[in-house]
Amino acid sequence: MPQYIKYFCQTTGDLFKNFRRIGSLALFDYRQANKKMFLGGLWKLLSPFIQIGAYWLVFGIGLRSGAPIDGIPYVVWLTCGVTPWYMLSSCVGRAANSIYGKAAVLTRSNIPVCIIPVSTTLSAFMDSGWMILLMLVIFLCNGCRLSWEALNLVYYVFCGFAFMCALSLVTSVLVMLARDFQKLIQMGMRLMFFLSPIFWKPGRTLPGAFRLFDLCNPFAYVIRGFREGLLFHVSFWQSPRDGLIFWCVVACLYAIGVVFQSKLRKNLLDYM
């Protein structure tokens, strides 16, 4: 336990001490991603717009014939589920590969290893801001009205960021240990895409074991939160059990990530 406390204080201290550096690295990555593109930031809107359009044609028009859900236009209901998924899933692969991609630089500098996956996660969330803007435009263009519960989006974006930071501390080390983990993470994300409530509605009709999985699924918590805040005017404090489970999962991931990052910091050269 004393050794773990040392790891916890070391990693947490590095993150807080380098708060401004994390922001600078994230902003640099964000700018570099669009530097040599002719359309630049327009891709931040165009890419998710095409994705939403494809999902709407297949699932909304093809399978549902445009039928609404609970009186809500299907394109709005779908967008409010795809947006948080896009926000989270776009972080996973980039953050998992972040330390491996910059390992050569890290060995020649005094930058704490743990800030790299966190800065990459922050950069990915900057990209997601365009997706959230597109979601709100689609929401308003379909005759829906914003209520004060829409402010819950701020809380759920923060939840998503905290979850992705904790997860990135774990996955970035696993990818350094073996590149095979990158493939496993990609496979896991494809599976989570269908296991998370993006195209289906959670309810008591689900099998008991799957309801338990859905309850403990951090992706599902953020997706449900987006829909509940925007579409059903439900605030996050009205589901305290779901929130407690979510933050327990995040805390467990962070605890594992703290140990992984501390071990990697000592033996970075051995994993290259």
TORDOKOL-352113 format. One record per atom (N, C-alpha, C, CB): x, y, z; residue in one letter. Coordinates in steps of 0.1 Angstrom, whole numbers, plus 5000, padded with zeros to 4 digits. Glycine has a CB too. Example, Ala and Ser with C-alpha at 12.3 -4.5 7.8 and 13.67 -1.06 7.14 Angstrom:
2
513249435078a
512349555078a
513249675078a
511349555090a
512849785071s
513749895071s
512950005079s
514149945057s
// end
This chain:
272
500849885000m
500050005000m
500850135000m
499150005012m
501950145009p
502850265008p
503350284994p
503950255018p
503750174987q
504350184974q
503250244964q
504850054969q
502050194966y
500950244957y
500750394960y
499650164959y
500750434972i
500550574976i
501650664969i
500550594991i
502850604969k
503950684962k
503650694947k
505250604964k
503150584941y
502850594927y
501750694924y
502450454922y
500750684933f
499550774931f
499950924932f
498450744942f
500750954942c
501151094944c
502051134933c
501851104958c
502951044928q
503851084917q
503151114904q
504850974915q
502251024900t
501551044888t
500551164888t
500750914884t
499751164899t
498851274901t
499551414902t
497951254914t
500651414909g
501451534910g
501951584896g
502551514919g
502451484888d
502951524875d
501851584866d
503451394868d
500651524867l
499451574859l
499151714863l
498251484861l
499151744876f
498751884881f
499851984879f
498351874896f
501051944880k
502252034878k
502352074864k
503551974883k
501951984855n
502152004840n
500852034834n
502751884834n
499852094841f
498552124836f
498652214824f
497752194847f
499452324824r
499552414813r
500352344801r
500352544817r
501252264804r
501952194794r
501052094786r
503152114799r
500152034794i
499151944787i
498352024777i
498251874798i
497852144782g
497052224773g
497852264760g
496552344780g
499152304762s
499952344751s
500152234741s
501252394756s
500452114746l
500651994737l
499351954730l
501151874746l
498251964737a
496951934730a
496652034719a
495851934741a
496952164722l
496652264712l
497552244700l
496852404718l
498852214702f
499852184692f
499352074683f
501252164697f
498951964689d
498451844682d
497251874674d
498151724691d
496351954679y
495151994672y
495452074660y
494152074682y
496352174661r
496752254650r
497452174639r
497552374654r
498352084643q
499152004634q
498251914626q
500151924641q
497151864632a
496251774625a
495651834613a
495151724634a
495451964613n
494752034602n
495752124593n
493652124607n
496952114597k
497952214590k
498052194575k
499252194597k
498152074570k
498352054556k
497152004549k
499451944555k
495952034554m
494651994548m
494052114541m
493651934558m
493652094529f
493052214521f
491752264527f
492852164506f
490952164532l
489652204538l
489852234553l
488652104536l
490952194559g
491152224573g
490152184582g
491352374574g
489652274591g
488652244601g
487352204595g
488452364609g
487052224583l
485752184577l
485552034578l
485752224562l
486651954578w
486551814579w
485951774593w
487951744578w
486151864603k
485651834616k
484051834616k
486051944626k
483451904606l
482051894605l
481651794594l
481452034601l
482351794583l
482051704572l
482051564575l
482951734560l
483051514582s
483251374585s
482051324594s
484551344592s
481751384605p
480651334613p
479251354606p
480551414626p
479151454598f
477851474591f
477651354581f
477951604583f
478651314574i
478551194565i
478151074573i
479851174557i
478851054585q
478550934594q
477150934598q
479450934606q
476651044603i
475251054608i
474251034597i
474951194614i
474551094585g
473751064573g
473650924569g
474251154562g
474750854570a
474850714566a
474050624576a
476250654565a
474250654589y
473450584599y
471950604598y
473950624613y
471550734595w
470150764594w
469550694583w
470050924593w
470250694571l
469650624559l
469450474562l
470650644547l
470450414569v
470450264571v
469450234582v
471750214575v
469550294594f
468750254605f
467450334606f
469550274618f
467450464602g
466250544603g
465350524591g
466650684603g
465850524579i
464950514567i
464850364564i
465550594556i
465950294563g
465950154558g
465250054568g
467350104556g
465550064581l
464949974590l
463750024597l
465949934601l
463650154599r
462450204607r
461550284599r
462950294618r
461750314586s
460950384577s
460650524582s
459650314575s
461650584589g
461550724594g
460650734607g
461050804584g
460250624613a
459350634625a
460150704637a
458850494629a
459450794644p
460150864655p
460150764667p
459350984659p
460950804677i
461050734690i
460550824701i
462550684693i
459550784708d
458850864718d
458551004714d
459850874730d
458051014701g
457651144695g
458851224691g
456951214705g
460051174692i
461251254688i
461751204674i
462451234698i
461951294665p
462451254651p
463651164653p
462851384643p
463651054645y
464750964647y
466151014644y
464550844637y
466251114635v
467551164632v
468051244644v
467451264620v
467151304652v
467651374664v
468051274674v
466451474669v
467151174676w
467451074686w
468851004683w
466350964687w
469050974670l
470250904666l
471450994668l
470150864651l
471351124664t
472451214665t
472951234680t
472151354659t
471951234689c
472251254703c
472951124709c
471051284711c
472851014702g
473650894706g
474950884699g
472750774704g
474950914686v
476250904678v
477251004683v
475950924663v
476851124687t
477751234691t
478651194703t
476951364694t
478051154714p
478951114725p
479750994722p
478051084738p
479250904714w
480050784710w
481250834701w
479250684702w
481050924692y
482050974683y
483151054692y
481551074673y
482651124702m
483451204711m
484451104719m
482651284721m
483950994723l
484750904731l
485550814723l
483850824740l
484950754712s
485750654704s
486850714697s
484750594695s
486750844693s
487850914686s
489050924695s
487351044681s
488850924708c
489950944717c
490750804719c
489450994731c
490050694719v
490550574724v
491850534716v
489550464723v
491650524702g
492850484694g
493950574695g
492350464680g
493650704694r
494750804694r
495550804707r
494150944692r
494750804719a
495450804732a
496150674734a
494350824743a
495650564730a
496350434732a
497650434725a
495450314727a
497750494713n
499050494706n
499950614709n
498650494691n
499550694718s
500250824720s
501650814725s
499450914730s
501850724735i
503250714741i
504150634731i
503150634754i
503550534725y
504350464715y
504750554703y
503550344709y
503950644699g
504250724688g
505250834692g
503050794683g
505450864705k
506350964709k
507450914718k
505651084716k
507650784718a
508550724727a
510050774725a
508550564725a
510350784712a
511750834709a
512050974715a
511950834694a
510951064714v
511151194720v
511151194735v
509951284715v
510351104741l
510251094755l
511551054762l
509151004760l
512350964755t
513550914760t
514651024760t
514050794752t
514451134753r
515451234752r
514951364759r
515751274737r
513951354767s
513451474774s
513051434788s
512151534766s
512751544795n
512351524809n
510751534811n
512951624818n
510051524800i
508551534801i
508051404808i
507951544787i
507251414818p
506551304824p
505751224814p
505751344836p
505951094814v
505251014804v
503751024805v
505650864805v
503251034817c
501751034819c
501051144813c
501451024834c
501651254810i
500951374804i
500651354789i
501751504806i
501351264783i
501151244768i
499751194765i
502251144763i
499351074771p
497951034768p
496851134772p
497750904774p
497151204783v
496151304787v
496051414777v
496451354801v
497151464772s
497151574762s
496551534749s
498651624760s
496851404745t
496251354733t
494651344735t
496751214730t
494251304746t
492851294749t
492151434748t
492551234763t
492851534754l
492351674753l
492251724739l
493151764762l
493251684731s
493251724717s
492051664709s
494551684710s
491851534712a
490651474706a
489351534710a
490651324709a
489251574722f
488051644727f
487851774720f
488051654742f
488951844717m
488751974709m
488151944696m
490152034708m
488551834690d
487851794677d
486351774679d
488551674671d
486051714690s
484651674692s
483751794694s
484551584704s
484251904697g
483452024699g
482652054686g
484352144702g
483252024674w
482552044662w
481351954661w
483452034650w
481551834665m
480451734665m
479351774674m
481051594669m
479651824685i
478551874694i
477851984688i
479151914708i
478552074682l
477852194675l
476952144664l
478952284669l
477352044656l
476551984646l
475251924652l
477351884638l
475451854663m
474351784670m
473251894674m
474751714682m
473752004679l
472752114683l
472052174671l
473552214691l
472752184660v
472152244648v
471052144643v
473252264637v
471352014643i
470351924638i
469151914648i
470951774637i
469451934661f
468451934671f
467452054669f
469051944685f
468052164667l
467152284665l
466452294652l
468052414667l
467152244641c
466552244628c
465352154627c
467552204618c
465252054636n
464151964636n
462952004645n
464551824639n
462952134649g
461952184657g
461952154672g
460652134652g
463052104677c
463252074691c
463752204698c
464251954694c
463352204711r
463752324719r
464652294730r
462452394724r
465652374732l
466552354743l
465852404756l
467852434741l
466152324767s
465752364780s
466952374789s
464752254786s
466752414801w
467952444810w
468652304813w
467552504823w
467952194812e
468652064814e
469652034804e
467551954814e
469652114792a
470752094782a
472152124788a
470452184770a
472152204799l
473452234805l
474052114811l
473252344816l
473352004812n
473851874817n
474951824807n
472851774819n
474951874795l
475951834785l
477351864790l
475751904772l
477451984797v
478752014803v
479251914812v
478752154810v
478351864821y
478751764830y
479151634823y
477651734840y
478351594813y
478651464807y
479851474798y
477451424798y
480151584792v
481451604785v
482651584795v
481451744778v
482451644806f
483551634817f
483651484821f
483251714829f
482551414822c
482551274826c
483351194815c
481151214827c
482951224802g
483651154791g
485151184791g
483051194778g
485551304794f
486951344794f
487651274806f
487151494796f
487051264818a
487651204829a
487851054826a
486851224842a
486850994820f
486850844817f
487950824807f
485450804812f
488050904796m
489050884786m
490450904791m
488750974774m
490650994800c
491951024806c
492350894814c
491951144815c
491450844822a
491750724831a
492050604822a
490650694840a
491250584811l
491450474802l
492750484795l
490250464793l
493050604790s
494250634782s
495550594790s
494350774777s
495550624803l
496650584812l
496950434812l
496450634826l
495950364810v
496050214810v
496450164796v
494750144814v
495650204786t
495750154772t
497150194766t
494650204763t
497550324769s
498850364763s
500050284768s
499050514766s
499950234780v
501050144785v
500950004779v
500950134800v
499649954778l
499449824772l
500049814757l
497949784772l
499749924750v
500249924736v
501849934736v
499650054728v
502449994746m
503849994746m
504449854749m
504350094757m
503649784758l
504149644761l
504049554749l
503249594772l
502949564741a
502849484729a
501849554719a
502349344733a
502249564707r
501449634697r
500149554694r
502249644684r
500149424698d
498949354696d
497749414704d
499149204701d
498049484714f
496949544722f
496149654714f
497449604735f
496849714704q
496249814695q
495149744688q
497249874686q
495349624682k
494349544675k
493249504684k
494949424668k
493549464696l
492549424706l
491649534710l
493149364719l
492249654711i
491449774715i
490549804703i
492349894718i
490949794691q
490149824680q
488949724679q
490949814667q
489249604681m
488149494682m
487149524693m
488749354683m
487749564704g
486849594716g
485949714713g
487649624728g
486449814706m
485649934703m
484549894693m
486550044698m
484849804683r
483749764674r
482649694681r
484349674663r
483049614691l
482049544699l
481249644708l
482749434708l
481949734714m
481249834723m
480249924715m
482249914730m
480549944702f
479750024693f
478249964693f
480250024679f
478149834693f
476849774692f
476349734706f
476949644684f
477149724716l
476749694730l
476349824737l
477849624738l
476649934732s
476250064738s
474950114732s
477350174737s
474150184740p
472750224735p
472750334725p
471950264746p
473450314713i
473450414702i
472250394693i
474750404694i
471950274689f
470850244680f
469650174687f
471350154669f
469850144699w
468750074707w
468450154720w
469049924709w
467250134725k
466850204737k
466950114749k
465350254735k
467650154760p
467750084772p
466350064778p
468650144782p
466149954785g
464849934791g
464849804799g
463749934781g
463749774806r
463549654814r
463449534806r
462449674824r
463149544793t
462949424785t
464349354782t
462349464771t
465449424785l
466749364783l
466949254792l
467849474784l
467749144789p
468049044798p
468849094810p
468948934792p
468649034822g
469149084834g
470649104834g
468848994846g
471449004828a
472949024828a
473349134819a
473548894823a
472549154808f
472949264799f
472549404805f
472249254785f
471449404813r
471149534820r
472249574830r
469749514828r
472849464836l
473949494845l
475149544838l
474349364853l
475449484826f
476549534818f
476349674814f
476749444806f
475049704809d
474749844805d
474949944816d
473349844799d
474549904828l
474649994839l
476150024843l
473949924852l
477049924840c
478449944844c
479249994832c
479049814849c
478650014821n
479350054808n
479450214808n
478550004796n
480650264810p
480850414810p
480450474797p
482250444813p
480550414786f
480150464773f
478650484774f
480550374761f
477950384779a
476450394779a
475950504789a
475850264784a
476750534800y
476350634809y
476350774802y
477250634821y
477450804794v
477550924788v
476550944777v
478950944782v
476350834769i
475350834758i
473950864764i
475350704750i
473550784774r
472250814780r
472150954786r
472050714792r
473251004791g
473151134797g
472951244786g
474451164804g
473551234775f
473251324764f
471851324760f
474151294751f
471251204758r
469851194754r
468851244765r
469451054750r
469151204777e
468251244788e
468251394790e
468651174801e
469451454789g
469551604791g
468851684780g
470951644793g
469051644768l
468551714756l
467151674753l
469451694744l
466851544753l
465551504747l
464451484758l
465751374740l
464851434770f
463851404780f
463951494792f
464051254784f
464751594792h
464851694803h
465051634816h
463551784803h
466051544817v
466351474830v
467751524834v
466251324828v
467951564846s
469251604851s
470051494856s
469051714862s
471351504857f
472251394861f
472051354875f
473651434858f
471651454884w
471451414898w
470251334901w
471451544907w
469351314891q
468251234892q
468551084891q
467151274882q
469751054887s
470150914886s
471450894894s
470350864871s
471350914907p
472650904916p
473350764915p
472350944930p
472550664914r
473150524914r
474050514901r
472050414914r
473550554890d
474250544877d
475550624878d
473450594865d
475450744884g
476650834885g
477650774894g
476250964890g
477250714905l
478150654915l
478850534908l
477450604927l
478150454901i
478850334894i
479850384884i
477750244887i
479450494876f
480350544866f
481650594872f
479650654859f
481550674883w
482750734889w
483550624896w
482350844899w
482950514901c
483750404907c
484550334896c
482750304913c
483950314884v
484650254873v
485850344869v
483750234860v
485650474868v
486650574864v
487850564875v
486150714863v
487450564888a
488450554898a
489250434897a
487750564912a
488650314894c
489350194893c
490350194881c
488350074891c
489850254870l
490750264858l
491950354862l
490050324846l
491650464869y
492750564872y
493750494882y
492150684879y
493250414891a
494150344900a
495050244893a
493350264911a
494550174883i
495350084875i
496350164867i
494449994866i
495850274861g
496750354852g
497850414860g
495850464846g
497650454872v
498750514881v
499850414882v
498150554894v
499550294885v
500550184886v
501250164873v
499950054892v
500550144862f
501050124849f
502050234845f
500050114839f
501650364847q
502450474843q
503750484851q
501650604844q
503650454864s
504850464873s
505850354869s
504450444887s
505350234865k
506250124861k
506850164847k
505449994860k
506050214838l
506550254825l
507650364826l
505450304816l
507450454835r
508350574837r
509750524840r
507850664847r
509850414848k
511150364852k
511850284841k
510950284865k
510950214833n
511550124823n
511150154809n
511049984827n
511050284805l
510550314792l
511450264781l
510550464791l
512850264783l
513750224773l
513650064771l
515150254777l
513249994781d
513149854780d
511949814771d
512949784793d
510949894769y
509749864761y
509949914746y
508549924767y
510949984743m
511150034730m
511649924720m
512050164730m
// end
